[in-house]
Structure formats: C-alpha cells, structure tokens
C-alpha cells in the first residue's frame, strides 16, 4: 500500500487522524493532514481504507505497491 495526500484539497476535518493516528496527523497551525507513514504495515491497511472513505475532501489516495520478484 502506498498512500498519498493532497494537502491542497484537505479541509482539516481530522477524520483520518481519528481513524488511524499511527498513519496520519494534522498540522497545528491549520489542521491540514500530515502523512506519517506512506507505506504502513498491513495491520493499518483496513484503517487507512476507512480513513479514505471518511475523508470529506477525497484528499487521501491509496495505490498498491508493486514488489520485485528477486
């Protein structure tokens, strides 16, 4: 899993932080999302998908990570 965030789209609702604080935080000055871990462990994947669904600004994107075979 590879996470990206669009800080310009973020409306500082904090849903992502409340859902997976191990992966997301917010800037103190304006509440905009801070991505703490762009490739979180599998244990957080369900929470990240929930955060994506809860984000009112659709500012979080998730892509599969391709791994090399060798």
DSSP file (Angstrom, degrees, kcal/mol; ACC not computed):
  #  RESIDUE AA STRUCTURE BP1 BP2  ACC     N-H-->O    O-->H-N    N-H-->O    O-->H-N    TCO  KAPPA ALPHA  PHI   PSI    X-CA   Y-CA   Z-CA
    1    1 A X              0   0    0      0, 0.0     2,-0.5     0, 0.0    63,-0.2   0.000 360.0 360.0 360.0 131.2    0.0    0.0    0.0
    2    2 A X  E     -A   63   0A   0     61,-3.0    61,-2.2    37,-0.1     2,-0.4  -0.987 360.0-159.2-123.4 120.4    1.3    3.4   -1.0
    3    3 A X  E     +A   62   0A   0     35,-2.9     2,-0.3    -2,-0.5    59,-0.2  -0.800  10.8 179.9-102.2 139.1   -0.6    6.4    0.4
    4    4 A X  E     -A   61   0A   0     57,-2.4    57,-2.9    -2,-0.4     2,-0.4  -0.976   9.4-157.4-130.2 150.5   -0.5   10.0   -1.0
    5    5 A X  E     -A   60   0A   0     -2,-0.3     2,-0.8    55,-0.2    55,-0.2  -0.964  13.9-142.1-127.1 146.4   -2.3   13.0    0.3
    6    6 A X    >>  -     0   0    0     53,-2.7     4,-1.3    -2,-0.4     3,-1.1  -0.867  14.4-171.5-105.8  97.0   -3.3   16.2   -1.4
    7    7 A X  T 34 S+     0   0    0     -2,-0.8    -1,-0.2     1,-0.3    26,-0.1   0.805  83.4  60.5 -60.4 -30.2   -2.8   18.9    1.1
    8    8 A X  T 34 S+     0   0    0      1,-0.2    -1,-0.3    -3,-0.1    51,-0.0   0.800 107.9  44.1 -68.6 -28.2   -4.5   21.5   -1.1
    9    9 A X  T <4 S+     0   0    0     -3,-1.1    -1,-0.2    50,-0.1    -2,-0.2   0.726  87.9 112.1 -85.2 -23.6   -7.7   19.5   -1.0
   10   10 A X     <  -     0   0    0     -4,-1.3    22,-0.1    49,-0.1    -5,-0.0  -0.230  45.6-169.9 -58.6 132.8   -7.6   18.8    2.7
   11   11 A X        -     0   0    0     20,-0.1    -1,-0.1    21,-0.0    21,-0.1   0.215  41.9-117.3-107.6  11.9  -10.4   20.6    4.7
   12   12 A X        +     0   0    0      1,-0.1    20,-0.1    19,-0.1    -2,-0.1   0.821  63.9 145.6  60.4  37.0   -8.9   19.7    8.1
   13   13 A X        -     0   0    0      1,-0.1    -1,-0.1     4,-0.0    19,-0.1   0.779  50.6-140.0 -74.3 -25.8  -11.8   17.6    9.3
   14   14 A X     >  +     0   0    0     17,-0.2     4,-2.3    11,-0.1     5,-0.2   0.530  61.2 129.4  81.4   5.6   -9.5   15.2   11.2
   15   15 A X  H  > S+     0   0    0      1,-0.2     4,-1.6     2,-0.2     5,-0.2   0.892  73.5  50.9 -60.4 -39.4  -11.3   12.0   10.3
   16   16 A X  H  > S+     0   0    0      2,-0.2     4,-2.9     1,-0.2     8,-0.3   0.910 110.2  48.7 -65.1 -42.0   -8.1   10.4    9.1
   17   17 A X  H  4 S+     0   0    0      1,-0.2    -2,-0.2     2,-0.2    -1,-0.2   0.903 111.9  48.5 -66.0 -41.6   -6.3   11.2   12.3
   18   18 A X  H  < S+     0   0    0     -4,-2.3     3,-0.2     1,-0.2    -1,-0.2   0.806 116.5  44.6 -68.0 -27.9   -9.1    9.9   14.5
   19   19 A X  H  < S+     0   0    0     -4,-1.6    -2,-0.2    -5,-0.2     2,-0.2   0.904 134.4   7.3 -83.6 -44.3   -9.3    6.7   12.4
   20   20 A X    >X  +     0   0    0     -4,-2.9     4,-2.2    -5,-0.2     3,-1.9  -0.624  61.7 169.6-140.9  77.7   -5.5    5.9   12.1
   21   21 A X  T 34 S+     0   0    0      1,-0.3    -1,-0.1    -3,-0.2    -4,-0.1   0.661  78.2  66.5 -66.3 -14.0   -3.4    8.2   14.2
   22   22 A X  T 34 S+     0   0    0      1,-0.1    -1,-0.3    -3,-0.1     3,-0.1   0.689 114.5  28.5 -75.2 -18.4   -0.4    5.9   13.5
   23   23 A X  T <4 S+     0   0    0     -3,-1.9    13,-3.1     1,-0.2    14,-1.1   0.713 122.0  42.5-112.9 -32.9   -0.5    6.9    9.9
   24   24 A X  E  <  +B   35   0B   0     -4,-2.2     2,-0.3    -8,-0.3    11,-0.2  -0.898  52.6 166.2-123.9 148.9   -2.0   10.5    9.8
   25   25 A X  E     -B   34   0B   0      9,-2.3     9,-3.0    -2,-0.3     2,-0.4  -0.833  27.4-120.7-140.9-179.4   -1.6   13.7   11.9
   26   26 A X  E     -B   33   0B   0      7,-0.3     7,-0.2    -2,-0.3     2,-0.2  -0.977  24.2-109.6-130.7 144.8   -2.5   17.3   11.5
   27   27 A X     >  -     0   0    0      5,-2.8     4,-2.2    -2,-0.4     3,-0.2  -0.487  25.2-135.4 -68.0 139.7   -0.5   20.5   11.3
   28   28 A X  T  4 S+     0   0    0      1,-0.2    -1,-0.1     2,-0.2     0, 0.0   0.876  98.2  54.0 -63.7 -39.4   -1.0   22.6   14.4
   29   29 A X  T  4 S-     0   0    0      1,-0.2    -1,-0.2     3,-0.1    -2,-0.0   0.817 132.8  -0.4 -72.6 -31.2   -1.4   25.9   12.6
   30   30 A X  T  4 S-     0   0    0     -3,-0.2    -2,-0.2     2,-0.1    -1,-0.2   0.437  89.0-116.0-140.3  -1.5   -4.2   24.9   10.2
   31   31 A X     <  +     0   0    0     -4,-2.2   -17,-0.2     1,-0.2    -3,-0.1   0.508  57.2 155.4  79.6   3.5   -5.2   21.3   10.7
   32   32 A X        -     0   0    0     -6,-0.1    -5,-2.8     1,-0.1    -1,-0.2  -0.367  51.4 -90.7 -67.4 145.1   -4.1   20.1    7.3
   33   33 A X  E     -B   26   0B   0     -7,-0.2     2,-0.4   -27,-0.1    -7,-0.3  -0.164  34.0-160.5 -58.6 143.6   -3.2   16.4    7.1
   34   34 A X  E     -B   25   0B   0     -9,-3.0    -9,-2.3    -3,-0.1     2,-0.7  -1.000  15.2-138.5-122.5 125.9    0.4   15.2    7.7
   35   35 A X  E     +B   24   0B   0     -2,-0.4   -11,-0.2   -11,-0.2     3,-0.2  -0.773  21.8 179.2 -86.7 115.2    1.2   11.8    6.3
   36   36 A X  S    S+     0   0    0    -13,-3.1     2,-0.3    -2,-0.7   -12,-0.2   0.780  73.8  19.6 -86.0 -29.8    3.3   10.0    8.9
   37   37 A X    >   -     0   0    0    -14,-1.1     3,-0.6     1,-0.1    -1,-0.3  -0.858  55.5-173.1-147.9 105.4    3.8    6.7    7.0
   38   38 A X  T 3  S+     0   0    0     -2,-0.3   -35,-2.9     1,-0.3     2,-0.2   0.702  92.5  35.0 -73.0 -19.8    3.3    6.4    3.2
   39   39 A X  T 3  S-     0   0    0    -37,-0.2    -1,-0.3   -16,-0.0   -37,-0.1  -0.609  86.0-175.1-132.3  73.2    3.7    2.6    3.4
   40   40 A X    <   -     0   0    0     -3,-0.6     5,-0.1    -2,-0.2   -17,-0.0  -0.224  33.4 -89.2 -70.7 158.8    2.1    1.5    6.6
   41   41 A X    >   -     0   0    0      1,-0.1     3,-2.3     3,-0.1     4,-0.4  -0.211  42.0-103.6 -60.9 157.3    2.2   -2.1    7.9
   42   42 A X  G >  S+     0   0    0      1,-0.3     3,-1.6     2,-0.2     4,-0.5   0.800 116.4  72.3 -53.5 -33.1   -0.6   -4.4    6.9
   43   43 A X  G 3  S+     0   0    0      1,-0.3    -1,-0.3     2,-0.1     4,-0.2   0.739 101.8  43.6 -57.7 -22.8   -2.1   -4.0   10.4
   44   44 A X  G <> S+     0   0    0     -3,-2.3     4,-2.4     1,-0.1    -1,-0.3   0.463  85.4  95.1-102.1  -2.4   -3.2   -0.5    9.5
   45   45 A X  H <> S+     0   0    0     -3,-1.6     4,-2.4    -4,-0.4     5,-0.2   0.895  84.5  49.2 -60.3 -43.9   -4.5   -1.1    6.0
   46   46 A X  H  > S+     0   0    0     -4,-0.5     4,-2.0     1,-0.2    -1,-0.2   0.916 112.4  49.2 -62.4 -41.4   -8.1   -1.5    7.0
   47   47 A X  H  > S+     0   0    0     -4,-0.2     4,-2.4     2,-0.2    -1,-0.2   0.885 109.4  51.9 -64.1 -38.8   -8.0    1.7    9.0
   48   48 A X  H  X S+     0   0    0     -4,-2.4     4,-2.4     2,-0.2    -2,-0.2   0.925 108.7  50.3 -64.2 -44.0   -6.4    3.5    6.1
   49   49 A X  H  X S+     0   0    0     -4,-2.4     4,-1.9     1,-0.2    -1,-0.2   0.884 110.7  50.2 -62.0 -37.1   -9.2    2.4    3.7
   50   50 A X  H  X S+     0   0    0     -4,-2.0     4,-2.1     2,-0.2    -1,-0.2   0.910 109.0  51.6 -65.3 -41.7  -11.7    3.6    6.3
   51   51 A X  H  X S+     0   0    0     -4,-2.4     4,-1.5     1,-0.2    -2,-0.2   0.889 107.9  52.4 -62.7 -39.5   -9.9    7.0    6.5
   52   52 A X  H  < S+     0   0    0     -4,-2.4     3,-0.3     1,-0.2    -1,-0.2   0.928 111.3  46.7 -60.2 -45.6  -10.1    7.2    2.7
   53   53 A X  H  < S+     0   0    0     -4,-1.9    -2,-0.2     1,-0.2    -1,-0.2   0.833 114.2  47.8 -67.1 -32.6  -13.8    6.6    2.8
   54   54 A X  H  < S+     0   0    0     -4,-2.1     2,-0.4    -5,-0.1    -1,-0.2   0.679  81.4 109.2 -82.5 -18.6  -14.4    9.1    5.6
   55   55 A X    ><  -     0   0    0     -4,-1.5     3,-1.0    -3,-0.3     5,-0.1  -0.442  55.1-159.4 -65.7 114.9  -12.4   11.9    4.1
   56   56 A X  T 3  S+     0   0    0     -2,-0.4    -1,-0.2     1,-0.2    -4,-0.0   0.691  90.8  46.1 -70.3 -16.6  -14.9   14.6    3.1
   57   57 A X  T 3  S-     0   0    0     -3,-0.0    -1,-0.2     0, 0.0    -2,-0.1   0.427 102.3-127.3-103.4  -0.7  -12.5   16.2    0.7
   58   58 A X    <   +     0   0    0     -3,-1.0    -2,-0.1    -6,-0.2   -48,-0.1   0.910  60.8 144.8  52.2  44.8  -11.2   13.0   -1.0
   59   59 A X        +     0   0    0    -50,-0.1   -53,-2.7    -7,-0.1     2,-0.4   0.469  45.0  76.4 -91.8  -3.5   -7.7   14.2   -0.2
   60   60 A X  E     -A    5   0A   0    -55,-0.2     2,-0.4    -8,-0.2   -55,-0.2  -0.922  57.9-174.9-114.5 132.3   -6.2   10.7    0.5
   61   61 A X  E     -A    4   0A   0    -57,-2.9   -57,-2.4    -2,-0.4     2,-0.4  -0.956   6.9-160.4-126.0 146.7   -5.3    8.2   -2.2
   62   62 A X  E     +A    3   0A   0     -2,-0.4     2,-0.3   -59,-0.2   -59,-0.2  -0.985  10.2 178.7-127.0 135.2   -4.2    4.6   -1.9
   63   63 A X  E     -A    2   0A   0    -61,-2.2   -61,-3.0    -2,-0.4     2,-0.2  -0.945  33.7-104.1-130.4 154.3   -2.3    2.6   -4.5
   64   64 A X        -     0   0    0     -2,-0.3     2,-0.5   -63,-0.2    -2,-0.0  -0.498  32.8-128.9 -73.6 146.2   -1.0   -1.0   -4.5
   65   65 A X        -     0   0    0     -2,-0.2     2,-0.5     2,-0.0    -1,-0.0  -0.860  16.4-141.3 -98.2 127.3    2.8   -1.3   -4.1
   66   66 A X        -     0   0    0     -2,-0.5     2,-0.4   -65,-0.0     0, 0.0  -0.755  15.6-157.1 -89.3 132.6    4.4   -3.5   -6.7
   67   67 A X        -     0   0    0     -2,-0.5     2,-0.1     2,-0.0    -2,-0.0  -0.883  15.6-121.0-110.9 141.0    7.2   -5.6   -5.4
   68   68 A X        -     0   0    0     -2,-0.4     2,-0.7     1,-0.1    -1,-0.0  -0.453  17.3-130.4 -76.8 152.6   10.0   -7.0   -7.5
   69   69 A X              0   0    0      1,-0.2    -1,-0.1    -2,-0.1    -2,-0.0  -0.396 360.0 360.0 -99.0  55.2   10.5  -10.8   -7.6
   70   70 A X              0   0    0     -2,-0.7    -1,-0.2     0, 0.0    -2,-0.0   0.446 360.0 360.0 178.5 360.0   14.1  -11.1   -6.9
